[in-house]
Amino acid sequence: MALIEVNDLYKTYETGDVPVRALRGVTLSIEAGESVAVMGSSGSGKSTLMNILGCLDRPTGGAYRLNEIPVASMTRSELAEIRSRFLGFVFQSFNLLARTSALDNVELPLVYAGVSARERRRRASEALGRVGLGERMHHLPNQLSGGQQQRVAIARALVGQPKVILADEPTGNLDSATSLEIMALFQELVATGITVVLVTHENDIAGYAARVIQMRDGQVVADLRQVPVPAHGAPVERSA
């Protein structure tokens, strides 16, 4: 059974007199441990699809099953519970608290989940070590490079032990060398069985995924599998 399965998914936004049909019958499935790049121009529906996959929005019609759980019609509180159990999020702008250490930024989802302080500290330290920042956990974001800040964001996504990481333009604010480091880290996570779904408009970034889904006008117009380009030629920068 697929980890992510959507069938005939529709999403319509009522804005004024003219309804906007953001998704028009999307059907796809994603297996555990897949790396998938979702591409498309502005207005193609890729962000709407990612919001629904991330249980941040609900479809107007169709079915969505995550880990065999039907989530399309869940309440807001039920969706929040599903997010905390199965999903981690990485964004283009990092979304770190500026006056808070890397460790405290990574702990934040566990605070909301009611995890004890000792367990939060243990899991956050472990997640930062996993992304190569074990010795910089007490640094503030402005004391870290852009690539290091994004790795803090990835550690924050990992701390809840998700099955799926959803990444929205995760290399959009990074130079090409740092982007390669981040994609190497994503490939390492995929190798451990974590599913990574990322939105990107860059063909070279999509090349690091094993599957590329192209969207246009709210529909999937291409779904191609490929041999991903190995990003491990440039080792992930480690703290000194």
C-alpha positions in Angstrom: 0.0 0.0 0.0 1.3 3.5 -0.9 2.3 5.8 1.9 0.6 8.7 0.1 -2.4 8.1 -2.1 -4.6 10.7 -3.6 -7.5 9.9 -6.0 -9.4 12.4 -8.2 -8.4 15.3 -6.0 -10.1 18.7 -6.6 -9.6 22.0 -4.9 -11.7 25.1 -5.7 -11.2 28.5 -4.0 -14.2 30.8 -3.9 -12.7 34.3 -4.5 -15.3 36.8 -5.5 -17.6 35.9 -8.3 -15.2 33.6 -10.1 -14.2 30.2 -8.5 -10.6 29.3 -8.9 -10.1 25.6 -9.7 -6.6 25.0 -8.2 -6.7 21.2 -8.6 -8.6 19.4 -11.2 -8.7 15.6 -10.6 -5.2 14.8 -9.4 -4.5 11.1 -8.9 -1.1 9.8 -7.7 0.6 7.6 -5.2 4.0 7.8 -3.5 5.7 4.9 -1.8 7.7 5.0 1.4 11.3 6.0 0.8 10.7 7.7 -2.5 12.2 11.1 -3.5 9.8 13.2 -5.5 10.2 16.6 -7.1 7.0 18.5 -8.0 7.4 21.1 -10.7 5.2 23.6 -12.5 4.8 27.3 -13.2 3.0 29.7 -10.9 -0.7 28.7 -10.8 0.0 25.1 -11.8 -1.4 23.8 -8.5 1.8 22.5 -7.0 1.6 24.6 -3.9 -2.1 23.7 -3.4 -1.2 20.0 -3.7 1.6 20.3 -1.2 -0.7 22.1 1.3 -3.2 19.2 1.0 -0.4 16.5 1.3 0.8 18.4 4.4 -2.6 18.4 5.9 -2.6 22.2 5.9 -5.6 22.4 3.7 -8.5 20.1 2.8 -9.6 19.2 -0.8 -13.0 20.2 -2.2 -13.4 16.7 -3.6 -11.6 13.4 -3.9 -9.8 11.2 -1.5 -6.4 11.4 0.3 -4.9 8.6 2.4 -1.8 9.1 4.4 -0.3 5.9 5.8 -3.6 4.3 4.9 -5.5 6.8 7.0 -8.3 8.8 5.2 -7.5 12.4 6.0 -9.4 14.4 3.4 -12.4 15.0 5.6 -10.7 15.3 9.0 -11.3 18.3 11.3 -8.6 20.9 11.9 -7.5 19.3 15.2 -7.4 15.9 13.7 -5.2 17.2 10.8 -2.9 18.8 13.4 -2.5 15.4 15.1 -1.7 13.7 11.7 0.9 16.4 11.0 2.7 15.8 14.3 2.7 12.1 13.8 3.8 11.7 10.2 5.0 14.9 8.6 8.0 17.3 8.7 8.2 20.6 6.9 11.1 22.5 5.3 10.6 26.0 3.8 12.6 28.3 1.5 12.9 31.0 4.2 14.1 28.7 7.0 11.5 30.2 9.4 13.8 30.1 12.4 13.3 32.2 15.5 16.0 34.9 15.3 16.8 35.2 19.0 16.6 31.5 19.8 19.4 29.0 19.6 19.5 26.2 17.0 18.7 23.7 19.7 15.7 25.6 20.9 14.5 26.1 17.3 14.6 22.4 16.8 12.9 21.6 20.1 9.9 23.9 19.3 7.6 21.2 17.6 8.2 19.0 20.6 7.1 21.8 23.0 3.8 22.0 21.2 3.5 18.2 21.3 3.9 18.1 25.1 7.2 16.2 25.2 9.1 16.5 28.4 12.1 18.9 28.6 14.7 16.2 29.0 13.3 14.2 26.0 13.0 17.3 23.9 16.7 18.2 24.5 17.8 14.6 23.7 15.9 14.4 20.5 16.8 17.9 19.3 20.5 17.3 20.0 20.3 14.0 18.1 18.6 15.7 15.1 21.2 18.4 15.0 24.0 15.8 15.1 22.3 14.0 12.2 22.5 17.1 10.0 26.1 17.8 11.0 25.5 20.7 13.5 26.1 18.9 16.8 28.8 21.4 17.8 26.8 24.5 16.8 23.5 23.8 18.6 23.9 26.8 20.8 24.5 29.3 18.0 21.8 31.8 17.0 20.6 31.8 13.4 22.6 35.0 12.5 25.8 33.1 13.6 25.1 30.4 11.0 25.5 30.4 7.2 22.4 30.0 5.0 23.2 26.3 4.5 23.5 25.8 8.2 20.3 27.6 8.9 18.5 25.3 6.4 20.0 22.3 8.1 18.6 23.5 11.4 15.3 23.7 9.6 15.7 20.1 8.4 16.7 19.0 11.9 13.5 20.7 13.2 11.5 18.7 10.5 13.2 15.5 11.6 12.8 15.8 15.4 9.2 14.5 15.3 10.5 11.4 13.6 8.3 11.9 10.5 7.6 9.4 7.7 7.5 12.2 5.1 9.4 15.5 4.7 7.6 18.1 2.6 10.1 20.7 1.3 8.9 23.9 -0.4 11.7 25.4 -2.6 14.3 24.3 0.0 17.2 25.6 -2.0 15.6 28.8 -3.2 17.7 31.0 -1.0 21.0 29.1 -1.3 23.9 29.3 -3.7 24.6 26.3 -6.0 27.3 24.7 -3.7 25.1 25.0 -0.6 22.1 23.7 -2.6 24.2 20.6 -3.4 24.9 20.0 0.3 21.2 20.2 1.1 20.3 17.8 -1.7 23.0 15.4 -0.4 21.4 15.5 3.0 17.9 14.8 1.5 19.4 11.8 -0.4 20.9 10.5 2.9 17.5 10.8 4.5 15.8 8.9 1.6 18.4 6.2 2.0 17.2 5.7 5.6 13.6 5.2 4.4 12.2 8.7 4.8 10.0 9.9 2.0 11.0 13.4 0.6 8.6 15.4 -1.5 9.9 18.8 -2.7 8.6 21.6 -4.8 11.1 23.2 -7.0 11.3 25.2 -10.2 14.9 24.3 -10.9 15.5 21.4 -13.3 18.9 20.7 -11.7 17.4 20.3 -8.2 14.7 18.0 -9.6 17.5 15.9 -11.1 18.5 14.8 -7.5 15.0 13.1 -7.1 14.1 9.7 -8.3 10.7 10.9 -9.7 9.5 14.2 -11.2 5.9 15.2 -11.3 5.0 18.0 -13.7 1.8 20.0 -13.0 -0.1 22.4 -15.3 -3.5 24.1 -14.7 -4.2 22.0 -11.7 -3.4 18.6 -13.3 -0.5 16.2 -13.4 0.7 16.3 -17.0 3.8 14.1 -16.6 5.1 11.7 -13.9 8.5 10.4 -14.8 10.9 8.2 -12.9 14.7 8.7 -13.3 18.0 7.7 -11.9 18.7 10.5 -9.5 22.0 12.5 -9.8 24.1 11.6 -6.8 24.6 14.7 -4.7 27.2 13.0 -2.4 30.1 14.2 -4.5 30.1 17.3 -2.4 30.1 16.2 1.2 27.8 18.0 3.6 29.6 20.7 5.5 30.3 19.7 9.1 30.9 22.0 12.0 34.5 22.4 13.0 
